[in-house]
């Protein structure tokens, strides 16, 4: 299975710490609309200026990498935050960029003897999909177990005159379940994994080549009936679902199971005629128009999308639109 960007980032930090190197890390802990850096974005800088990740790019990041190099090669550093305006004038320090918005960055130097154990636990929790809170403050970095609550936000930043604290729930809030394991499912799995999603694929056929090629899904589940997929998903309130099985009967079976759970997004792939037939069959199963209105059909932004890759991009773009509208 391919790692999502967050796991790859922390694995890189851990690898450098295990080699005895200090690592400068930067995180966006708060942002406003139009900011190039968004909350949760991360950058690391090695002692030789090599970097991984991004907190927004441009002259802001170029300047920070040079500063990180000096910090890594000049001894002790106290964790700090920096609020930057991305315009020519503003109440905060100017970033040098003029794209609008503002962001607050956190800067921290990970040291092998202090942070290796915590970073190792971060990697373990991320890899195993466990709930835990990462906290960073001027006093340092810590990690503690905390179960996910429906009302929780993934990121939290508090600041007063004399103290600040950033917290991040390691359990991934970006989750997608794909009903169907064919070529479109493989393409969508690849795109969503690269966007940082946990991906869960369900199929009733166990011998198709695309399942074997799918190294992007966190789990691949073989079912007797697509209707059973919904009951096997944890955190339904945090999981987007896309139905793209081989035929109308299987689409209908999957949708019948999904409508009993609080999934925030249920989309189904298909032409106008196919969607009409799905709606007809759902009505025959006593699914009302109000219930059917929960289904986005056809799924994906309106565009000419014929290949699996094009369909995956249209679906991913629609999901990103909805994610950006979410308060979390």
C-alpha positions as CSV (number, residue, x, y, z in Angstrom):
1,X,0.0,0.0,0.0
2,X,1.3,3.5,-0.9
3,X,1.6,5.9,2.0
4,X,-0.5,9.0,2.1
5,X,1.4,12.3,2.2
6,X,1.0,12.7,5.9
7,X,2.5,9.3,6.7
8,X,5.3,9.8,4.2
9,X,6.1,13.2,5.8
10,X,6.4,11.8,9.4
11,X,8.3,8.7,8.1
12,X,10.9,11.1,6.6
13,X,11.2,13.0,9.8
14,X,11.7,9.7,11.7
15,X,14.3,8.5,9.2
16,X,16.3,11.7,9.6
17,X,16.1,11.6,13.4
18,X,17.3,8.0,13.4
19,X,20.3,9.1,11.4
20,X,21.1,11.6,14.2
21,X,20.0,14.7,12.3
22,X,18.0,17.6,13.6
23,X,14.9,18.4,11.4
24,X,13.2,21.8,11.0
25,X,9.5,21.4,10.7
26,X,6.9,24.0,9.7
27,X,3.1,23.6,9.9
28,X,0.3,25.9,9.0
29,X,-1.8,26.1,12.1
30,X,-4.4,28.6,11.0
31,X,-5.4,30.3,7.7
32,X,-8.0,32.5,6.0
33,X,-9.6,32.1,2.6
34,X,-7.2,32.6,-0.4
35,X,-4.1,31.8,1.7
36,X,-1.7,29.6,-0.3
37,X,-1.0,27.6,2.9
38,X,-3.9,25.8,4.5
39,X,-4.3,24.5,8.0
40,X,-2.5,21.2,8.4
41,X,0.0,21.7,5.6
42,X,3.6,20.7,6.5
43,X,7.1,21.3,5.4
44,X,10.4,19.8,6.6
45,X,13.9,21.1,6.0
46,X,17.1,19.1,6.4
47,X,20.5,20.4,7.5
48,X,21.6,20.7,3.9
49,X,18.4,22.7,2.9
50,X,16.7,19.7,1.2
51,X,13.0,19.9,1.9
52,X,9.8,17.9,1.7
53,X,6.2,19.1,1.7
54,X,5.0,22.7,1.4
55,X,3.3,25.4,3.4
56,X,2.4,27.6,0.5
57,X,5.5,28.0,-1.7
58,X,6.7,31.3,-3.2
59,X,9.1,33.8,-1.6
60,X,7.6,33.0,1.8
61,X,8.8,29.4,1.6
62,X,12.2,30.3,0.0
63,X,12.9,32.7,2.9
64,X,11.9,30.2,5.5
65,X,14.1,27.5,4.1
66,X,17.1,29.8,4.3
67,X,16.2,30.7,7.8
68,X,15.7,27.0,8.7
69,X,19.2,26.2,7.4
70,X,20.7,28.9,9.7
71,X,18.7,27.6,12.6
72,X,19.7,24.0,12.1
73,X,23.4,25.0,11.9
74,X,23.4,27.5,14.8
75,X,22.3,25.6,17.9
76,X,19.2,25.9,20.1
77,X,15.8,27.0,18.9
78,X,12.6,27.7,20.9
79,X,9.4,26.7,19.1
80,X,7.6,29.7,17.7
81,X,4.7,30.9,15.6
82,X,4.6,33.5,12.8
83,X,1.5,35.2,11.4
84,X,1.9,36.4,7.8
85,X,-0.2,38.6,5.5
86,X,-0.2,37.7,1.8
87,X,-0.6,41.3,0.6
88,X,1.3,44.5,0.4
89,X,-0.2,45.9,3.6
90,X,-1.8,44.3,6.7
91,X,-1.8,44.0,10.5
92,X,0.6,41.1,10.5
93,X,4.1,40.7,9.0
94,X,4.1,40.6,5.2
95,X,5.0,37.3,3.6
96,X,6.3,38.9,0.3
97,X,3.4,37.3,-1.6
98,X,0.3,39.2,-2.8
99,X,-2.2,36.4,-3.3
100,X,-4.4,37.6,-0.4
101,X,-5.4,36.0,2.8
102,X,-3.2,35.2,5.8
103,X,-1.7,32.2,7.6
104,X,-0.1,31.4,10.9
105,X,2.9,29.0,10.8
106,X,4.4,27.0,13.6
107,X,8.2,26.3,13.6
108,X,9.8,23.5,15.5
109,X,13.2,21.7,15.5
110,X,12.9,18.0,16.1
111,X,16.0,16.6,17.9
112,X,16.9,12.9,17.9
113,X,17.4,12.6,21.7
114,X,14.2,14.5,22.5
115,X,11.7,13.7,19.8
116,X,12.5,10.4,18.2
117,X,10.2,8.4,20.5
118,X,7.3,10.7,19.9
119,X,7.7,10.8,16.2
120,X,7.9,7.0,16.1
121,X,4.6,6.9,17.9
122,X,3.1,9.4,15.5
123,X,4.1,7.1,12.6
124,X,2.7,4.1,14.3
125,X,-0.6,5.8,15.0
126,X,-0.9,7.1,11.5
127,X,0.0,3.8,9.9
128,X,-2.6,1.9,12.1
129,X,-5.3,4.6,11.7
130,X,-5.5,5.2,15.5
131,X,-6.9,8.2,17.2
132,X,-4.4,10.4,19.0
133,X,-3.7,14.1,19.6
134,X,-0.4,15.6,18.6
135,X,0.3,18.8,20.7
136,X,3.0,21.3,20.0
137,X,3.7,24.4,22.2
138,X,6.7,26.4,23.3
139,X,7.3,23.6,25.9
140,X,7.7,21.0,23.1
141,X,5.9,18.1,21.4
142,X,3.7,15.5,23.0
143,X,1.2,12.8,22.0
144,X,-1.7,11.4,23.9
145,X,-4.6,9.1,23.1
146,X,-8.0,10.6,22.5
147,X,-11.0,9.0,20.8
148,X,-12.6,10.8,17.9
149,X,-15.8,12.6,18.7
150,X,-18.3,13.6,15.9
151,X,-18.1,17.3,16.8
152,X,-14.3,17.4,17.0
153,X,-12.2,19.4,14.5
154,X,-9.1,17.8,13.1
155,X,-7.0,20.9,13.9
156,X,-7.0,23.3,16.9
157,X,-4.9,26.4,17.5
158,X,-5.2,28.5,20.6
159,X,-3.2,31.7,21.4
160,X,-3.0,34.1,24.3
161,X,-0.6,36.9,25.2
162,X,1.9,34.6,26.7
163,X,1.2,31.1,25.3
164,X,0.1,29.2,22.3
165,X,-0.7,25.6,21.5
166,X,-1.4,23.6,18.3
167,X,-3.2,20.3,18.4
168,X,-3.9,17.9,15.6
169,X,-6.0,14.7,15.6
170,X,-3.9,12.1,13.8
171,X,-7.0,10.0,12.8
172,X,-7.7,11.1,9.2
173,X,-10.9,13.0,8.7
174,X,-10.5,12.6,4.9
175,X,-12.0,9.2,4.1
176,X,-13.6,7.7,1.0
177,X,-15.3,4.4,0.4
178,X,-15.5,3.2,-3.2
179,X,-18.1,0.5,-4.1
180,X,-16.7,-1.3,-7.1
181,X,-13.1,-2.3,-7.8
182,X,-12.8,-1.8,-11.6
183,X,-10.6,0.7,-13.6
184,X,-12.5,3.8,-12.4
185,X,-12.1,2.7,-8.8
186,X,-8.4,2.1,-9.3
187,X,-8.0,5.6,-10.8
188,X,-10.1,7.2,-8.1
189,X,-8.2,5.3,-5.4
190,X,-4.9,6.7,-6.8
191,X,-6.1,10.3,-6.9
192,X,-7.7,10.3,-3.5
193,X,-4.7,8.6,-1.8
194,X,-2.4,11.3,-3.3
195,X,-4.8,13.9,-1.9
196,X,-4.3,12.5,1.6
197,X,-7.5,10.4,1.9
198,X,-7.9,7.0,3.5
199,X,-9.4,4.8,0.8
200,X,-11.6,1.8,1.4
201,X,-12.6,-0.3,-1.7
202,X,-15.5,-2.9,-1.8
203,X,-16.1,-5.5,-4.5
204,X,-18.0,-8.7,-4.9
205,X,-15.5,-10.1,-7.5
206,X,-12.3,-11.3,-6.0
207,X,-10.4,-12.2,-9.1
208,X,-10.2,-9.0,-11.2
209,X,-6.8,-7.6,-12.1
210,X,-7.6,-4.0,-11.0
211,X,-7.9,-5.2,-7.4
212,X,-4.4,-6.6,-7.5
213,X,-3.1,-3.4,-9.0
214,X,-4.7,-1.2,-6.4
215,X,-1.8,-0.4,-4.0
216,X,-3.6,2.8,-3.0
217,X,-6.5,1.5,-1.0
218,X,-6.0,1.1,2.8
219,X,-8.4,-1.9,2.7
220,X,-9.9,-4.0,-0.1
221,X,-13.0,-5.9,1.0
222,X,-14.7,-8.7,-0.9
223,X,-18.4,-9.0,-0.2
224,X,-21.3,-11.3,-1.1
225,X,-23.6,-8.3,-1.4
226,X,-22.8,-4.6,-1.9
227,X,-25.6,-3.7,0.5
228,X,-23.3,-5.0,3.3
229,X,-20.5,-2.4,2.6
230,X,-22.0,0.4,4.7
231,X,-22.1,-1.6,7.9
232,X,-18.4,-2.4,7.6
233,X,-17.3,1.2,7.6
234,X,-16.4,2.9,10.8
235,X,-16.9,6.7,11.1
236,X,-19.6,7.0,8.5
237,X,-20.2,10.6,9.4
238,X,-16.6,11.3,8.2
239,X,-16.7,9.1,5.1
240,X,-17.5,10.1,1.5
241,X,-18.9,7.3,-0.6
242,X,-18.8,6.8,-4.4
243,X,-20.7,3.9,-6.0
244,X,-19.2,2.7,-9.3
245,X,-20.0,-1.0,-9.6
246,X,-20.4,-3.0,-12.8
247,X,-24.1,-2.6,-13.3
248,X,-27.4,-1.1,-12.1
249,X,-28.5,-4.0,-9.8
250,X,-25.2,-3.8,-7.8
251,X,-25.4,0.0,-7.7
252,X,-28.9,-0.3,-6.3
253,X,-27.9,-2.9,-3.7
254,X,-25.0,-0.7,-2.5
255,X,-27.3,2.4,-2.3
256,X,-29.9,0.6,-0.3
257,X,-27.3,-0.1,2.4
258,X,-25.8,3.4,2.4
259,X,-29.0,5.3,2.9
260,X,-29.4,4.0,6.4
261,X,-26.2,5.6,7.6
262,X,-25.1,9.2,8.1
263,X,-22.6,9.5,5.2
264,X,-22.1,13.2,4.3
265,X,-21.8,12.4,0.6
266,X,-23.1,9.5,-1.5
267,X,-22.4,9.7,-5.2
268,X,-23.1,7.2,-8.0
269,X,-21.4,7.1,-11.4
270,X,-23.5,6.8,-14.5
271,X,-25.2,8.3,-17.5
272,X,-28.6,10.1,-17.4
273,X,-30.4,6.9,-18.5
274,X,-28.6,4.8,-16.0
275,X,-29.4,7.2,-13.1
276,X,-33.0,7.2,-14.2
277,X,-33.1,3.4,-14.0
278,X,-31.4,3.4,-10.6
279,X,-34.0,5.9,-9.3
280,X,-36.9,3.8,-10.7
281,X,-35.6,0.7,-9.0
282,X,-35.0,2.5,-5.7
283,X,-38.5,3.8,-5.7
284,X,-39.7,0.2,-6.2
285,X,-37.8,-0.6,-3.0
286,X,-39.8,2.2,-1.2
287,X,-37.0,4.8,-1.3
288,X,-38.7,8.2,-1.3
289,X,-37.7,11.2,-3.4
290,X,-36.4,12.8,-0.2
291,X,-34.1,9.9,0.5
292,X,-33.0,9.8,-3.1
293,X,-32.1,13.5,-2.9
294,X,-29.2,12.5,-0.6
295,X,-27.6,10.8,-3.7
296,X,-25.4,12.9,-6.0
297,X,-26.1,11.4,-9.4
298,X,-24.2,11.5,-11.6
299,X,-21.2,12.0,-9.3
300,X,-18.4,14.4,-10.4
301,X,-18.1,17.9,-11.8
302,X,-19.9,18.5,-15.1
303,X,-17.2,18.0,-17.7
304,X,-16.4,15.7,-20.6
305,X,-14.8,12.7,-18.7
306,X,-14.6,9.5,-20.5
307,X,-11.4,7.7,-19.3
308,X,-11.0,6.4,-15.8
309,X,-8.5,9.0,-15.0
310,X,-10.7,11.8,-16.2
311,X,-13.7,10.5,-14.2
312,X,-11.4,10.3,-11.1
313,X,-10.4,13.9,-11.5
314,X,-14.0,15.1,-11.9
315,X,-15.1,13.2,-8.8
316,X,-12.1,14.3,-6.8
317,X,-12.7,17.9,-7.7
318,X,-16.3,17.7,-6.5
319,X,-15.2,16.2,-3.2
320,X,-12.6,18.9,-2.7
321,X,-15.2,21.5,-3.3
322,X,-17.4,20.0,-0.6
323,X,-14.4,19.6,1.8
324,X,-13.5,23.3,1.4
325,X,-17.1,24.2,2.3
326,X,-16.9,22.1,5.5
327,X,-16.3,24.0,8.8
328,X,-13.6,21.3,9.6
